[in-house]
Amino acid sequence: MRAVPVRHYGRWIGAAAVLGLLALLVSAFANADIQWDVVGDYLDYHTIVDGALSTLWITVLSMLLGVVLGLLLAVMRLSPNPVLASVSWGYVWFFRGTPVLVQLFLWYNLSFVFETINLGFYKDEMNDFMTPFLAALLGLGLNEAAYMAEIARAGILSVDSGQTEAAQALGMNGTRTMRRIVLPQAMRVIIPPTGNEFINMLKTSSLAYAIQYHELFWAGDVISSRNLAVMELLIVVSVWYLLLTTVFSVGQYYLERHYSRGVDRTLPMTPLQRVRAHVTAFRVRSGESGTGAGGAGGAGI
């Protein structure tokens, strides 16, 4: 008996519709008044490359600040101490309730509130101290900490309370229990949204353009204001953002795969394995299964 696979004609129709729309989009851009040679020339232009490196640098530093502070805020939020819990709640309430762009301008114009900064060992004018880089770091990093606090809190709460009780029964204090027992198990829940936040931070960093931080979008805008190739430079900037987000998306996938080893019996397929499986699925046909009529006759003999 030969099993005939089910024909999924809807998939072919959907694929044809998607390819048709993609062809129309490509045709529209190809026939538009866009100088594609300019796009190619500026993809590796030094100002664009420097802007991409600045974007990557501010993203990494802001994310580190957000992750560290977010973990601290999450622990404070879960603390039985009402003062710590209230401070954490107030922080999250303020930074999640105001736009990132507004926060960037607040930090950049902090000299309207504090004319000088005096740390005892360091004293300077606020206008000189609060550079675009520092304002972008504080604006992006402190805002990210509010979201990371909620992500970390969800991860910590996902760990069964029996784990904490068992650690306490073994004589572990709260800090060691959190570091050795709770957080390693919570990472499986924390990693996926954290990776998503990093990629989002990579794109949100373009808002620092408004406070004159020399990142990728700023570099493209400066060049286009000189040669008037606005659409061409926007395409260049988009290509760089897509390249960076793709690289980190692949890294996020393998990091999630690593932390799922203790939960899943079989690890999820890699992107290459998925592509290979979908391609070969159209060619594989079921062979003979079970015993047919001839097998039954042979058994009778």
C-alpha positions as CSV (number, residue, x, y, z in Angstrom):
1,M,0.0,0.0,0.0
2,R,1.5,3.3,-1.1
3,A,0.6,6.4,0.9
4,V,0.0,9.5,-1.2
5,P,1.1,12.7,0.5
6,V,-1.5,15.5,0.8
7,R,-1.2,18.3,-1.7
8,H,-1.0,21.7,-0.1
9,Y,-2.1,23.8,-3.0
10,G,-2.8,26.8,-0.6
11,R,0.9,27.0,0.1
12,W,1.7,27.3,-3.5
13,I,-0.9,29.9,-4.1
14,G,0.3,31.9,-1.1
15,A,3.9,31.6,-2.2
16,A,3.0,32.8,-5.7
17,A,1.1,35.8,-4.2
18,V,4.0,36.8,-2.0
19,L,6.5,36.5,-4.9
20,G,4.2,38.6,-7.1
21,L,4.0,41.4,-4.5
22,L,7.7,41.2,-4.0
23,A,8.3,41.5,-7.8
24,L,6.1,44.6,-7.9
25,L,8.0,46.2,-5.1
26,V,11.3,45.4,-6.7
27,S,10.1,46.8,-10.0
28,A,8.9,50.0,-8.4
29,F,12.3,50.7,-6.8
30,A,14.2,49.6,-9.9
31,N,12.2,52.0,-12.1
32,A,12.3,54.9,-9.6
33,D,14.6,57.8,-9.9
34,I,17.3,56.3,-7.7
35,Q,21.0,56.3,-8.5
36,W,22.0,52.8,-7.5
37,D,25.6,53.4,-8.2
38,V,25.5,56.1,-5.5
39,V,24.1,53.5,-3.1
40,G,27.0,51.2,-3.9
41,D,29.6,53.9,-3.5
42,Y,28.4,54.9,0.0
43,L,27.9,51.5,1.5
44,D,31.5,51.4,2.6
45,Y,32.1,55.2,2.9
46,H,34.1,56.0,5.9
47,T,31.5,58.3,7.4
48,I,28.8,55.6,7.2
49,V,31.1,53.0,8.6
50,D,32.1,55.3,11.5
51,G,28.4,56.0,12.1
52,A,27.6,52.2,12.2
53,L,30.4,51.6,14.7
54,S,29.1,54.4,16.9
55,T,25.6,53.0,16.7
56,L,27.0,49.6,17.7
57,W,29.1,51.1,20.5
58,I,26.2,53.1,22.1
59,T,23.9,50.1,21.7
60,V,26.2,47.7,23.6
61,L,27.0,50.2,26.4
62,S,23.3,51.2,26.8
63,M,22.2,47.6,26.9
64,L,24.8,46.7,29.5
65,L,23.6,49.5,31.6
66,G,20.0,48.5,31.1
67,V,20.6,44.8,31.9
68,V,22.6,45.4,35.1
69,L,20.3,48.1,36.4
70,G,17.2,46.1,35.3
71,L,18.3,43.0,37.3
72,L,18.9,45.2,40.3
73,L,15.5,46.8,40.0
74,A,13.8,43.4,39.5
75,V,15.3,42.1,42.7
76,M,14.3,45.3,44.5
77,R,10.8,45.0,43.2
78,L,10.5,41.5,44.6
79,S,12.1,42.5,47.9
80,P,9.9,42.4,51.1
81,N,11.4,45.8,51.9
82,P,8.6,48.3,51.0
83,V,11.0,51.1,50.4
84,L,13.1,49.2,47.9
85,A,9.9,47.8,46.2
86,S,8.4,51.3,46.0
87,V,11.6,52.9,44.6
88,S,11.7,50.2,41.9
89,W,8.1,50.6,41.0
90,G,8.4,54.4,40.8
91,Y,11.5,54.1,38.5
92,V,9.7,51.7,36.1
93,W,6.6,53.8,36.2
94,F,8.4,57.0,35.2
95,F,10.8,55.6,32.5
96,R,8.2,53.5,30.8
97,G,5.6,56.3,30.9
98,T,7.7,58.9,29.1
99,P,9.0,58.6,25.5
100,V,12.7,57.9,24.9
101,L,13.1,61.0,22.8
102,V,11.9,63.2,25.6
103,Q,14.3,61.5,28.0
104,L,17.2,62.1,25.6
105,F,16.4,65.8,25.5
106,L,16.0,66.0,29.3
107,W,19.5,64.7,29.8
108,Y,20.9,66.8,27.0
109,N,19.4,70.0,28.4
110,L,20.2,69.1,32.1
111,S,22.2,72.4,32.3
112,F,18.9,74.3,32.6
113,V,18.5,72.6,36.0
114,F,22.1,72.1,37.1
115,E,24.6,74.7,35.8
116,T,27.6,72.8,37.2
117,I,28.4,69.3,38.3
118,N,30.3,68.8,41.5
119,L,31.3,65.3,42.6
120,G,33.9,66.4,45.0
121,F,36.8,65.0,43.0
122,Y,35.4,66.4,39.8
123,K,33.8,69.7,39.0
124,D,32.8,71.1,35.6
125,E,30.2,73.0,33.7
126,M,27.2,70.8,32.9
127,N,27.3,71.9,29.2
128,D,30.8,70.5,28.9
129,F,30.1,67.4,31.0
130,M,26.8,66.3,29.4
131,T,28.1,65.5,25.9
132,P,25.9,64.0,23.2
133,F,27.4,60.6,23.9
134,L,26.8,60.7,27.6
135,A,23.2,62.0,27.1
136,A,22.5,59.2,24.6
137,L,24.0,56.6,27.0
138,L,21.9,57.8,30.0
139,G,18.8,58.3,28.0
140,L,18.9,54.9,26.2
141,G,20.4,52.9,29.1
142,L,18.2,54.1,31.9
143,N,15.0,53.8,29.8
144,E,16.0,50.2,28.8
145,A,16.5,49.4,32.5
146,A,12.8,49.9,33.2
147,Y,11.9,47.3,30.5
148,M,14.6,44.9,31.6
149,A,13.4,45.1,35.2
150,E,10.0,43.7,34.1
151,I,11.6,41.1,31.9
152,A,14.0,40.0,34.7
153,R,11.1,40.0,37.2
154,A,9.1,37.7,35.0
155,G,12.0,35.4,34.6
156,I,12.6,35.2,38.4
157,L,8.9,34.5,39.1
158,S,9.0,31.7,36.5
159,V,11.3,29.7,38.8
160,D,9.4,27.4,41.2
161,S,9.5,28.7,44.7
162,G,10.5,25.2,45.9
163,Q,13.9,25.9,44.4
164,T,14.4,28.9,46.8
165,E,13.1,26.9,49.7
166,A,15.4,24.1,49.1
167,A,18.4,26.5,48.8
168,Q,17.4,28.1,52.1
169,A,17.2,24.7,53.7
170,L,20.8,24.0,52.7
171,G,21.8,27.2,54.4
172,M,22.2,29.5,51.4
173,N,21.6,33.2,52.0
174,G,19.4,35.3,49.7
175,T,22.2,36.7,47.5
176,R,23.8,33.3,46.9
177,T,20.4,31.7,46.2
178,M,19.6,34.3,43.6
179,R,23.0,34.0,42.0
180,R,23.5,30.2,42.0
181,I,19.9,28.9,41.9
182,V,17.3,31.3,40.7
183,L,19.0,33.4,37.9
184,P,20.6,30.4,36.0
185,Q,17.1,28.9,35.7
186,A,15.4,32.2,34.9
187,M,17.8,32.8,32.0
188,R,15.7,30.6,29.7
189,V,12.9,33.0,30.1
190,I,15.0,36.2,30.2
191,I,17.2,35.6,27.1
192,P,14.6,35.7,24.3
193,P,13.0,39.1,25.2
194,T,16.4,40.5,26.1
195,G,17.7,39.6,22.6
196,N,14.7,41.3,21.2
197,E,15.3,44.4,23.3
198,F,18.9,44.5,22.1
199,I,17.8,44.5,18.5
200,N,15.2,47.1,19.3
201,M,17.9,49.2,21.0
202,L,20.0,49.0,17.9
203,K,17.2,50.7,16.0
204,T,16.1,53.1,18.8
205,S,19.7,54.5,19.0
206,S,18.8,56.4,15.8
207,L,16.9,58.8,18.0
208,A,20.2,60.0,19.4
209,Y,20.5,61.8,16.1
210,A,18.2,64.5,17.6
211,I,20.8,65.4,20.2
212,Q,23.7,65.5,17.7
213,Y,25.2,62.1,18.5
214,H,27.2,61.0,15.5
215,E,25.5,57.6,14.8
216,L,24.5,55.9,11.6
217,F,21.4,57.8,10.8
218,W,23.2,61.1,11.5
219,A,26.0,60.1,9.1
220,G,23.5,59.4,6.3
221,D,21.6,62.7,6.9
222,V,24.8,64.7,6.8
223,I,25.9,63.2,3.5
224,S,22.5,63.5,1.9
225,S,22.3,67.2,2.9
226,R,25.4,67.8,0.9
227,N,24.8,65.7,-2.3
228,L,21.0,65.8,-2.1
229,A,20.9,62.0,-2.6
230,V,18.3,61.6,0.1
231,M,16.7,58.3,-1.0
232,E,20.0,56.7,-1.8
233,L,21.5,57.4,1.6
234,L,18.3,56.2,3.3
235,I,18.8,52.9,1.5
236,V,22.4,52.8,2.5
237,V,21.5,53.3,6.2
238,S,18.7,50.7,5.9
239,V,21.1,48.2,4.5
240,W,23.5,48.7,7.4
241,Y,20.7,48.4,10.0
242,L,19.4,45.2,8.3
243,L,23.0,43.8,8.3
244,L,23.5,44.5,12.0
245,T,20.1,43.3,13.1
246,T,20.5,40.1,11.1
247,V,23.9,39.3,12.7
248,F,22.5,39.7,16.2
249,S,19.3,37.9,15.4
250,V,21.3,34.8,14.4
251,G,23.4,35.2,17.6
252,Q,20.2,35.5,19.7
253,Y,18.9,32.3,18.1
254,Y,21.9,30.2,19.1
255,L,22.0,31.7,22.5
256,E,18.4,30.7,23.1
257,R,19.2,27.3,21.7
258,H,22.0,26.9,24.3
259,Y,19.8,27.8,27.2
260,S,17.0,25.4,26.1
261,R,19.3,22.3,26.4
262,G,18.2,21.6,29.9
263,V,14.5,21.8,29.1
264,D,14.0,20.4,25.6
265,R,14.8,16.7,24.9
266,T,15.7,17.6,21.3
267,L,17.2,20.9,20.4
268,P,15.3,23.0,17.9
269,M,16.7,22.9,14.3
270,T,19.2,25.5,13.2
271,P,18.1,27.9,10.4
272,L,20.1,25.9,7.8
273,Q,18.5,22.6,9.0
274,R,15.0,24.2,8.7
275,V,15.7,25.4,5.1
276,R,17.0,21.9,4.2
277,A,14.0,20.3,5.7
278,H,11.5,22.5,3.8
279,V,13.3,22.1,0.5
280,T,13.5,18.3,0.8
281,A,9.9,18.0,2.0
282,F,8.7,18.7,-1.6
283,R,10.8,15.8,-2.9
284,V,10.3,13.1,-0.3
285,R,7.6,10.6,-1.0
286,S,6.4,7.9,1.4
287,G,7.6,4.4,0.6
288,E,5.8,1.2,1.2
289,S,4.5,0.9,4.8
290,G,3.2,-2.1,6.6
291,T,2.3,-5.3,4.7
292,G,0.3,-5.3,1.6
293,A,-1.9,-7.9,0.1
294,G,1.1,-9.9,-1.1
295,G,2.5,-9.9,2.4
296,A,-0.8,-11.2,3.8
297,G,-0.7,-14.0,1.2
298,G,2.8,-14.9,2.0
299,A,1.9,-15.1,5.6
300,G,-0.9,-17.5,4.7
301,I,1.6,-19.8,2.9
